[in-house]
């Protein structure tokens, strides 16, 4: 079954590249409380995906101001619609777990980073790096670990669809940073630790520890928070840091923080002033 998106009026194509297996029999075998829990998890993901659509509008405008290649701007424009589709996809999955059609969740406020002290040009670059290089790369790690644990047909299909787009969204940040002059890349390097800290802090806030987490939730795309958080830190260490080094960007402060445990309860001293 392919579902048409229309709740926001921004995207009118097919919801997925392949039909969603909404008749997944494993869902009907779940206890009512487990279905309610999974419906809530997927509906919260719908809200977060909708907020990312707003974020990509900021990214699109920042890329235009920076004179980015038309291909990157076009990818950012497509990403806006991708995220609307992701929000609807997550809502449809949530509705299947709930056993009834759920309304779209309340819209989450997008808190655009101020990057106080940065020049307008640097601020635009930091927007792109923060959302695409950092957040979308870690989002890919989040989806990969969810997919690794998922066995339910519907959850796996939805996660595969989401992941296929997040990879492209992350490339926007890497491509834009690679195109910047060495002077700009050097300035970006000074902001990496505070941006990574705040990004991981938000992820941990929105995927909190659940002492009552049941293993069956993992089978439908919702592994324990500790597993998710470990995957996010690993993505920073094994994907993002090596990529930054390839671009000759100083990531020593970020690496030191990661090696010390990536604490998001107490800001490291390097964060002062940001």
C-alpha positions in Angstrom: 0.0 0.0 0.0 1.4 3.4 -1.0 0.0 6.4 0.9 -0.4 9.9 -0.4 0.9 12.8 1.8 -1.4 15.8 2.1 -1.6 16.9 5.8 0.7 19.9 5.2 0.0 20.4 1.6 3.7 20.5 0.8 4.3 17.1 -0.7 2.0 15.2 -3.0 3.9 12.2 -4.2 4.1 8.6 -3.0 4.9 8.2 0.7 7.6 5.6 0.0 9.6 4.2 -2.9 8.1 0.8 -2.1 4.7 -0.1 -0.6 4.6 0.0 3.2 3.7 -3.4 4.7 0.9 -2.0 6.9 -0.5 -5.5 7.2 2.5 -6.6 9.3 1.1 -9.4 11.4 3.7 -9.0 14.2 2.0 -5.8 15.2 -1.2 -7.5 16.0 0.6 -9.9 18.3 1.7 -7.1 20.6 0.1 -6.3 23.9 -2.1 -3.1 24.0 0.4 -1.3 26.2 3.3 -2.1 23.9 1.3 -0.8 20.9 0.5 2.4 22.7 4.2 2.8 23.6 5.3 2.3 20.0 2.6 4.6 18.7 3.9 7.3 21.0 7.5 6.8 20.0 6.8 6.9 16.2 4.5 9.9 16.7 7.2 11.8 18.5 9.5 11.0 15.6 7.0 12.5 13.2 7.2 15.8 15.2 10.9 15.8 15.1 11.0 15.1 11.3 8.6 18.0 10.8 10.9 20.3 12.7 13.8 19.2 10.5 11.8 20.4 7.5 11.8 23.9 9.0 15.6 23.5 9.6 16.2 22.8 6.0 14.5 26.0 5.0 17.1 27.8 7.0 19.8 25.6 5.3 18.5 26.4 1.9 18.6 30.1 2.5 22.1 29.9 4.0 23.4 28.0 1.0 22.0 30.6 -1.3 23.6 33.4 0.6 26.9 31.6 0.6 26.8 31.2 -3.2 26.7 27.4 -3.0 26.5 25.3 -6.1 23.0 25.0 -7.5 23.1 21.3 -7.1 23.5 21.7 -3.3 20.7 24.2 -3.1 18.5 21.9 -5.1 19.4 19.1 -2.7 18.4 21.3 0.3 15.1 22.2 -1.4 14.4 18.5 -1.9 15.4 17.8 1.7 12.6 20.1 2.9 10.0 17.9 1.1 11.8 14.7 2.2 11.4 15.7 5.8 7.7 16.5 5.3 7.4 13.0 3.8 9.3 11.6 6.8 6.9 13.2 9.2 3.9 11.7 7.5 5.6 8.3 7.1 6.3 8.3 10.9 2.7 9.3 11.6 1.3 6.5 9.4 3.5 4.0 11.2 2.4 5.4 14.6 -1.3 5.1 13.5 -0.7 1.4 12.6 0.6 0.7 16.0 -2.3 2.7 17.6 -4.9 0.8 15.5 -6.5 4.1 14.5 -5.7 7.1 12.4 -3.7 9.6 14.5 -3.6 13.3 13.9 -0.3 14.9 13.2 1.5 15.8 16.4 1.9 19.4 17.6 4.6 21.3 15.7 7.9 21.5 17.6 9.6 24.9 17.7 12.8 25.2 15.7 15.4 26.9 17.9 17.9 28.3 15.3 21.4 28.5 16.9 22.5 32.1 17.3 26.2 31.5 17.1 26.9 34.7 18.9 30.1 36.4 17.8 30.2 34.7 14.4 30.2 36.8 11.2 27.1 36.5 9.0 29.1 34.4 6.5 30.4 32.1 9.3 27.0 31.8 10.8 25.5 30.6 7.6 28.3 28.0 7.2 27.8 26.9 10.8 24.0 26.4 10.1 24.8 24.0 7.3 27.6 22.2 9.1 25.5 21.8 12.3 22.3 20.6 10.7 23.8 18.5 7.8 27.3 17.4 8.7 26.6 16.8 12.4 22.8 16.2 12.9 22.1 14.3 9.7 25.2 12.2 10.0 24.2 11.2 13.6 20.6 10.8 12.5 21.9 8.2 10.0 23.6 6.4 12.9 20.4 6.5 14.9 18.4 5.0 12.1 21.1 2.4 11.4 21.1 1.1 15.0 17.2 1.1 15.0 17.3 -0.9 11.8 19.9 -3.3 13.2 17.6 -4.2 16.0 14.3 -4.1 14.1 12.6 -7.3 12.9 9.0 -6.1 12.3 8.3 -5.7 8.6 6.7 -2.3 8.9 9.4 -0.8 11.1 12.2 -2.1 8.9 10.5 -0.7 5.7 10.0 2.7 7.3 13.5 2.9 8.7 15.1 1.9 5.4 13.1 4.7 3.7 14.2 7.3 6.2 17.8 6.2 6.2 18.1 6.4 2.4 17.4 10.1 2.5 19.4 11.0 5.6 22.6 9.9 3.9 22.1 12.5 1.1 21.1 15.2 3.6 24.4 14.7 5.5 26.3 15.0 2.2 25.1 18.6 1.9 27.2 19.6 4.9 30.3 17.8 3.9 30.2 19.1 0.3 29.7 22.7 1.5 32.5 22.5 4.0 34.8 21.0 1.5 34.0 23.9 -0.9 34.9 26.6 1.7 38.3 28.3 1.7 40.8 27.2 4.3 40.3 30.3 6.4 36.6 29.6 6.8 37.3 25.9 7.6 39.7 27.0 10.3 37.0 29.2 11.8 34.5 26.4 11.7 36.9 24.2 13.6 36.6 26.4 16.6 32.9 25.8 16.8 32.9 22.1 16.3 32.9 21.1 20.0 30.1 23.4 21.1 28.0 22.4 18.2 28.6 18.6 18.7 27.9 19.1 22.5 24.6 20.8 21.9 23.6 18.3 19.1 24.3 15.3 21.3 22.6 16.9 24.3 19.4 17.4 22.2 19.5 13.8 21.0 19.9 12.5 24.6 17.0 14.7 25.7 14.7 13.5 23.0 15.6 9.8 23.4 15.6 9.6 27.2 16.4 6.5 29.2 13.3 4.3 29.9 13.8 2.0 32.9 10.7 0.0 31.8 12.0 -0.5 28.2 10.8 -3.9 26.9 12.9 -5.8 24.4 9.9 -6.1 22.1 10.2 -2.4 21.4 13.6 -2.9 19.8 12.0 -5.4 17.3 9.8 -2.5 16.1 12.5 0.1 15.7 12.9 1.5 19.2 16.1 0.1 20.9 17.1 1.2 24.4 18.4 4.7 24.9 21.8 3.5 25.9 22.2 1.6 22.6 21.1 4.7 20.7 23.4 7.1 22.6 26.4 4.7 22.1 25.7 4.7 18.3 25.6 8.5 18.3 28.9 8.9 20.1 30.4 6.2 17.8 29.3 8.2 14.7 31.0 11.3 16.0 34.2 9.4 16.7 34.4 7.0 13.7 32.6 9.0 11.0 32.7 12.7 11.7 36.1 13.2 13.2 37.9 11.2 10.4 36.0 13.3 7.8 37.0 16.5 9.5 40.6 15.4 9.4 40.4 14.7 5.7 39.4 18.4 5.3 42.4 19.5 7.5 40.1 20.8 10.2 41.4 20.8 13.8 39.2 18.4 15.7 41.5 17.9 18.8 39.1 19.6 21.3 36.2 17.5 20.0 38.3 14.3 20.2 39.4 15.1 23.8 35.7 15.5 24.8 34.7 12.3 23.1 37.5 10.3 24.7 36.5 11.7 28.1 33.0 10.2 27.7 31.1 12.9 25.7 29.5 14.4 28.8 26.5 16.6 28.0 25.6 17.4 31.6 28.6 19.7 32.2 29.8 21.9 29.3 33.6 21.6 28.8 35.7 24.8 29.2 36.0 25.2 25.5 32.3 25.9 25.3 32.6 29.2 27.2 31.8 32.1 24.9 29.7 30.1 22.6 
